[in-house]
């Protein structure tokens, strides 16, 4: 719900400040907040856990960059639904990375999701620039979910979150560096940045990291299917967007693909994701 509520807020903020600068400020605030809350958490991680946290943070930072850049080129509701494609991509990528067979249900889910993307796209059957960027973001989110499910533990959850967030902030700072860092222009923009940093950033990442120590990656991804539902709901209720036939049809197909991918996961992929964990 926290993630879904950010789409129309972010769209408003990035209309008034550059995307890399928004992300840099947002995640810097989130990283500082987590560090201030528990400053010794990173010190308690071993070397391997720190390397994994940096890798996960790098993937997540790139995903955020692609997502926000895509959101600047498409509507909040469409961005929310396409971002939710990570639920389909998680078992597919887990199967590829583990050299596992992908069943027919998973491929049916891909077909449904493709139809949903076509319906959601402003170009009809073609995917526009904003939709394409958001789809890359969804693949990166899937990789993050797989890695987090493989590497997170209850004991290290907070430390992993702090170092991930710091890495995300660094990635975004690098992206913002060429043009110089621009701060939010007014109080409303600062409020949006603060909410996305503390609630949908710091708090959400700690909760996700802890939860994925107890759930497989695909199961976690299915729980997250409510994100695009909330994104569309908030965009219509608070963001002033209209409910259209294309939105309903495309969103329904994508959601159907998400749940169909869970049926496929029950046939083997879900239980094998955790074996990605290395030495």
N, C-alpha and C positions, 0 to 999 in steps of 0.2 A: 504493500500500500504506500509506503514511504517513497519507494522508487517511482511508482506510477504517478504519484502526485507532483513529481518534479518536471515533467515534460513541458507543460504549458508555462511553468515558472521560468525554466531555462530558456525557452524560446523568447520570452519577453526580455530577459537580461542580455542574451547574446545579440539582440537587435540593437543594443546600445553600447556594447563593448566587445572587443575581439574575442573569438572563441578560445584561443590558447591562454589569453590573459584571465578570462573567467575561470577556466580550469585550474590555472596555476594558483590563483588566490583561493579558490574553493578548497583545493586539496592541501594547500599549505596550512590553512586554518584547521582543517580536519586533523592533519598530522600533529600540529602543535597541541591541539586539544587532547588527543589520545596520549601523547607523551607527557603532558602535564598531569593527566589523571593517574598514570602509572609509569613514572620515569625509569624504573629499573626493569621493565618487562623485556626490552630488547637484550639487555645484558644477560638475562637468564637463558637466552636461546643459544644452542650450540652452533658451530660453524655451518653445518649442513642446513639447519633450519633457517639461518640467516640468508644463505645463498638462495634457498627456495623462495623465501619471502621476497627477495629482490626480483627474482624471475617472475613471480606471480604479480608483483606490483608493476613491473614493466609491461606485461601483457594487459593488465587492467587499465593502465594509463593510456596505452595505445587505443584500447577499446573505447574509453571515454572520449578521446580525441576524435575518433571516427564518428561516434554517436552524436556528439555535439555539433560537429561540422555537418553531418547529415540533417540534423534537426533544423539547422539554419536554412535548409533548402527544401524542406517538406513540412507537412503539418504535424502537430504534436500527437494526434491520434494514430496517424500512419506510422510515425517513428516508433511509437509505443508497440504497435503490433509487430512491426518488422524486427525490432529488438528482441521480442519474445521468440523469434525463430531459434534462439540458442537452445530452446527446449528440444527442438528436432535435431539440431546439429550436435548436441552433447552425446547422445548414444551413437550417432553416426561416426563422429570423430574418435570417440573412445574405441569403437570397433576397428577403425583404420589404424589407430596408434597401437592397438593391441594385436593387430593382424587377425581380427575375429571376423567371422561371417556376419554380414548384415542381412537380416531376414526380410521377407516380403512385406511385412507390416511396416517396417521402417521405410522402405522405398515407397510404399503407398502414402506414408506421412509426408515424404518429400514432394510427391506429386500434388497432394492437397495444399501444402504450403506454397508451392510454386503457383498454383491457381489463385491462392489468396493474395500473393504478391502482385500478380497480374491485375487482379481486381482493385487492389489498393493503389497501384501506381497511377500517377496522373497521365501517363502516356498509354494507358490501356494495357496491352500485352507486354510492352517494353518497360524496363525499369529505368527511372530517371537517375540523375546524379545523386540526389539526396537519399533515395531508396538504396542505391548501390553502396554508398558509404555506410549506411546503417546496417546493411547485410554483412559487410566486413566486420563491423562492430559486433554483430551477433556471433560470428565465428570466433572472434577473440574472447568474447564472454564464455563461450562453450569451452574453450581451452582453459580459461581461468577456473571454471567450475570443476573440470576434470582434475587439474593440478591441485586445487584446494582440497578436493575430496580425497586425493591420494596422499597428501602431505600434512594436513592439519590434524592437531590433537587438542583435546580439551585443555591440557596443561599449557600448551604454547599458543593458544588462540589469541590472547591479547598481544603478546609480543609479535606474533606473525602479522597481526592487524596493524600495529604501529609501524613496523618496517615496510609493509606493503604500502601503507598510506604515504610514508615519507618518499618511497620510490616513485609512486604515482605523482607526487608533487614535483619531484625533480624532473621527471619526463615532461610534465606540462610546463615547468619553468624553462626548460630548454626550448620547447616549441614556441614559447612567448618571447624568448630573448631577442631575436632579430629586430623586432619592432619596438622593443622597450616595453616594460610592464605598465599596463593601464589599469587603474583601480576602478571599482564600480562608481558610476557617475553621481548617484544620489542615494537617498535613504532606502527607497524601494528596492533598488538593485542590491544594496548591501543586505537587506532583509532576505532577498532571494538567495544570495550567495551564502549567507549564514545558515539558512534552513537546509540547503543542499549539502553544505559542508558538515554540519553537526548531526542532523537527523538522517538524511539519505546518504551521508558519507561515512562519518566516523562510527555512529551507532549501528548502522546497517551492516558495515563490513565486519565489525566485531561479532554481531549476531550471526552473520553468515558463516564466518570462519569457525565459530564454536559449533554451530549446527552441523556443518559438514564433517566434523569429527565423528558424528553419530549417524549420518545418512550417506548413502551412496550418491555419486554425482548425478545420475539420472533421476533418482528420487527427489533430490534437492531441486533439480531443474523443473520438475513437474510441479512442485510446491510453488515455484516462482511464476507459474503460468498466470497467476492473478495480476502480475505487474501490468501487462498490456491492457487487461480489463479495467484496472483502476486508471491507467493512463487515458484511455478513451473516455471513461466516466468523468474524470476531472476536467479533461479538455472540453467536454460538452457543457458540464455544469458551471465550471468556473472560468474556462478559457474562451467561451463564446463560440465554439465550433458547432457546426450543425450535424445532426444525425442524417446521413445519406444512405441510399441503398448500397452504394459501392462500399462504404465503410462497414455496414452490417454484413454484407456478403463476404468481403475480403477478410474481415475479422473473424467471422464464423469459420471460414475455411482454415485460417491459420490456427485457431483454437482447436479445431477438429484434428489438425495435423499434430498438434502438441500432445493431445490425449492419445491419439493413435500410436505415437512414438513410445508412450508409456506401455502400451500393450506389447509392443515389440520388445521393450526392455525387459519385460517379465520372462522372456524366452532366453535370457542369458547375458545380454550386454551389461545390464545393470550390476550384476554381481561381480563382473570382472574389472570394473573401472578402477577399483582400489589397487589392483596389481601393477598400476603404473608407477607406484612408489619405488624409487631407486635406492641404492645403497646409502 
